[in-house]
Amino acid sequence: MKKSKFTESLIVFALKQSETDVKVEETCRKMGISEATYYNWKKKYGGLGISDLRRLRQLEEENSQLKNW
């Protein structure tokens, strides 16, 4: 599994920006991501907190390792 250069806290921060008056386009430009990446994160991680997201990523990595074992 490819390691993301974005930490859990940055992903959650980006997703929380849409809950305020900040436009998605502006958030993407500031973070240096595409809108497609933003919407993929929203679909995959929407509604998760930092600790939840961190745990999900750990489980995904563990599953990937077990599949390759």
PyMOL commands that set and color helices and strands:
alter all, ss='L'
color gray80, all
select helices_A, chain A and resi 8-17+24-31+35-45+50-68
alter helices_A, ss='H'
color red, helices_A
deselect
rebuild
show_as cartoon
